[in-house]
Amino acid sequence: MAPATSNRPSATRLDADYLEALFQGAGFAIVACQPDGEVVTGNVAAARLFGSLAGLTGQPASALFRESERAEVDRLLEQVRTTLEPYEYRTRLGTAGEPLEYAVWLMPVLDSDENVRGLSLWFRDITERMRLRRALQKRERLQSLGGLSGAVAHHYNNLLCCIATSVEYALNMNTLTAMRRALQRTAEAVGRAAHITRQLLAFAQADHHESDLADLTETVLYYFDENEERLARLHVKLEVDWQLVPIIPVRRRQLLIVLENIVQNAVEAMPAGGTLHVTLARRDLTSVSLSITDTGGGINPELMERLFEPFFTTKGELGSGTGRNAGMGLAVAHGLVGEMDGTITAANVPGRGARFDIVIPIHREAGP
């Protein structure tokens, strides 16, 4: 019986014509360059994107980008040549109307011996995807606003009732000791209300002063250097293990608030002291991970899903606590990390306690 035949192109059929058709028919705009970044050619989609590649042939690949981005693109192309790893870069292209948003993959082209034969730039239009993402984020914020407003009203109502009761009690007491106790409870309730207000303001004002940008690593090391002595007084041993990661611009004040809220949560989980282990490392090609682990009692698995809800507290599960943050600390941290385009998750570590993992993307649309 004769062997079955296949219509699939064999290795010998992948000739220049086939590869040319594959190149020209790709859904991405592809620009091919020499190893030094000089533009050689592009496919049909690239010609449509840039009008014509004829005037760009022989020019550096950075000429495809806005003038303010060219030095950075040249640096990234050199990085790709050196590391042989692809790199994703976000940019805006086009001048008619609103510029389109693109994800650009800078790729090395290697020969069989893994030597750099050239470079390629793959342009993917993500305008619609980003528009939908922003619309979804806006809708989620509006949906959460009603729940947050109700929680704020309920919590402040409880505080006001506590204040009113304590004041009335003080007015009807004839002994100085009883009056002092009542006024002390009033002062504590006012203090909790003021603390909640500061947390809410921190989240509401998260937008965004570009002048506050700082490097992620520098900010993390600064915070723990400044707080190591305070933690020692609370019998908490600090262990910081950090690796060299790319410079990632973050809003310094936001990140300091996030760190303070997570560390305060960990300290409350270790009322008798313990160890706080901090790790900062590269997670993958596109993100870094900041992990903070304590040696407390861990998190009740039944409460894990509600951990980042406003005014939800785990007192009794994470430690004695002072109750001063009233369940706002982790909610604020979650919101601020989201503003950085990052994610924050929590988990229990066998033999230790709770671990909070913050993942921040390397390639973001933040300023330099």
Secondary structure, DSSP 8 states (H G I E B T S, - for coil): -------S--GGG--HHHHHHHHHT-SSEEEEE-TT-BEEEE-HHHHHHHS-STTTTTSBGGGGS-GGGHHHHHHHHHHHHHH---EEEEEEE--SSS-EEEEEEEEEEE-TT--EEEEEEEEEE-HHHHHHHHHHHHHHHHHHHHHHHHHHHHHHHHHHHHHHHHHHHHHT--SHHHHHHHHHHHHHHHHHHHHHHHHHHHHHTTT--GGGEEEHHHHHHHHHHHHHHHHHHTTEEEEEEE------EEEHHHHHHHHHHHHHHHHHH-TT-EEEEEEEEEEETTEEEEEEE--S----GGGGGGTTSTT---TTTS----STTTT-HHHHHHHHHHHTT-EEEEEE-TTS-EEEEEEEESS-S---
